[in-house]
């Protein structure tokens, strides 16, 4: 039996649709792959915040000589790690996880990508520093999204906006947005204890074609102000 013109048209349309879907999928995978590589900050990050009275009080009471975890070679938060202007970061996409390595403080982050995985059910993203929270990743189109919970109460940022605090209620969303040899990372912190509105930090990166992550090798003897009091002057 010979197919009628309508049937032929339907088959042709279906084939065209499959071709377009395959092309779109390949294009999406290509754009996602742009995130792979070593990156360096391109300019000064921007910060949008509205503090609660508790947030204002915490910031006023902050003393970087005694309250900055970095003085003991401890990364306060991932946002603090990213705020350091010169050390690069590395992003590697895997089938079941996202690997992000930060030169500052030798932070090695492993974020699982599993459908339906809640961040609270994930293991600590940085085995050496469990206070940096539990994270899970997923794709929103070409944008890599990482959600993090289980933050430890303490200091959120000691450099970009010194003295910002965080509570155990805080949850964080990071959006890694590829654009060729540029990448934008938008970090949103939700913490009703210290912020009347979500705290948003936007980082802009440039890819380093031959970049590599080197050892930071921080030691408290070289990092703190007890050994070198003139730094605090």
N, C-alpha and C positions, 0 to 999 in steps of 0.2 A: 504494500500500500504506500503510495506517495504522500509525503507530508504536505499539508496545506500551507498556504502563505502565512497564516497566523502562527502555526506551530514553528515554522522556520524562523519567523521573526522572534518568537519567544526564546528559542534556542540561541539565536544570535545575541539577543539582549543578555541572556544568562551568561554566555561566554564573555561578553564585554564587561559585565559586572564583576565576574571573577578576576578578569585581567586587571581591572582598576583596583579591586581590593588587594590583589597581590602586590601591585605597584605601590599602593599606599602603605601596606605593611612593611615592604622593603624600605620605603622612604623613612618610615617611623623608626625602624631599627637603625638605619643609618644615622639619623639625628640623635638618637639615644647614645649611640656609640661615640658621639663627639665628646661626651663627658669623660671618657677614658683619657687619662694623661696626668701630667704634673702641672699645677696651676700656681700662679703668684698673684697677690692682690694688685689690681690695676689702679685703684685710687682709695681715698679714705671712705670707709663704710659709713652709711647713713643710719641714724637712730631716730625712731619715733616712739615717744613714751609719754605717759601721763601717770605720775606716781600717786598712790594713795597717801594719806597721812603717815601710815606705817612705813611706806616706802621712802618718804621724805625723811623720817626720823632715822631709819636705818642708814640712809646715805650720809646724813649729817654726822652720825656716830662712827662712820668708817674711818679707820686709820690704816693706810696701806703698809706702814712699817710692821704692824702686828697682825693685820687681818687678811693680807694677800697670801693665799695658799702657795703662790708661786715662789715665795721666800723659802718654802720647804720643798720646792721642786714638785709641787702637786698642781696639776691643771684644774683650775676652778670649775670650768664648764667648757663644752665644745665651742660655745660662742666666744669665750675668752681666748681659747686656742686660735680660733679663726681671726680674731681681732689683731693678732700680732702681725705687723706689716710685712716683714721680710721673709720668714721661713715659708716655704711652699707647702702645698697639700697635694696628695695624689688620690685620684679616684679610679677604681677598677671595678667594672661591672662583671659579676659572675652569674652563673645560671641560678643559683639559689641564695646568693648574698651580694651585698655591696661592700667592697673593701675600700676604706678611706684611711689613708695614712697621713698624719700631720707631723712635720719635722719638729715643731715646737713641742717640747716635753716628751718626744718620742711616743706620741699617742697613736695606737694602732686600733682601729675601729672595725668591727665586723657586724654588719646589719643584715639579718635574714630577710629574704624576699620569699614569702610563702603566702598563698592566697588565704585571706581570712585570719591571718595571725594577728592577734592583738598585741600591742607593745608590752603590756603587762605580763604576757605569757612568754616573752622572748628572754633569752639570757642577757646579762649585762653586755652592752655593746663593746666595752673596753674591759677585757678580763683583768688587767692590772689595776684599773680605776673604776670599780663598780658604782661609785658615787656619780658617775657621768650618765647613769640611767640605762633603761632598757628600751631598745628601739626596734621598729619594724619598718620595712620599706615596701613601696608599691609604685606603680606608674600611673600618672594622670596624663594620658596622651604621651608626649615626649618629655614630660617633666618628671624627674625622680622626686618622690615625696618620702621623707623619713619622719616618722612620728615617735616621740620619746616621752616616757613617763618615768616615775620612780626616781626623781631627782632628790638629792639630799639637800636639806635646808642649809643655806649659807650664802656665799657671795656668787653673784651671777657674772659680773664683769668688773675687772680691776684696771682696765686700760682704756677702752673706747669711751666708757662712761663710768669712771671709778666709783665704787661704793654701791652699785646696784645689787639688791638682794634677791634671793629666791626662797620660796617655801616648798614644803613637800607636796603642796597642791599643784605646783606648776606642771604644765605639759607643754611640749614644744613641737612645732612643725617646721621642717626645713624643706624648701623647694629648690632643687638644682635644675636650672633652666639652661639648656645648651644653645649656643649660637656660633657654630664654627669654632674659631680659636678663642672665643670669649665664653664666659660662663657667669651667670648671675645666680647667687644663692640668697634666698629670702628666708630669714629665720624669724618665726613668730612665737613669742612666749606668752602663754596664757597663765596668769597667776593673780587671782583676785585679792590676795593678801597685800601685795605690794604695788599692783598696777591697776589703775582705774580703767584703762583700755589695754588691749594687747600691746606688748612691747615688740616692735618690728625692727630688725636690723637687716640691712641689705648690703651684701658684699658683691663686688665685681672683680672677676678674675681674668687674667690672660694666660693662655697655655704656653708652657715652656717646652719647645720641641725636644730639647736634649736635657730637660730637667731631671733631677733625681732627689730623693729624700736622703739626707745625711743624718748621722747620729747627732742628737742634741746633747746627750750626756750631762744633764744638769746634776749638780751636787749642791746640797744646802750650804756648804761652806763657801761656795762661790756665788750663790744666789741671794743670800740674805744680807741684811744690813747690820747684823751683829759683827760679822767678820770685816765688813767695809762700811763703818758708820759714816764716812764722808759722803756716801751716796745719798744719804737722807738729808743733806744740807741744801 
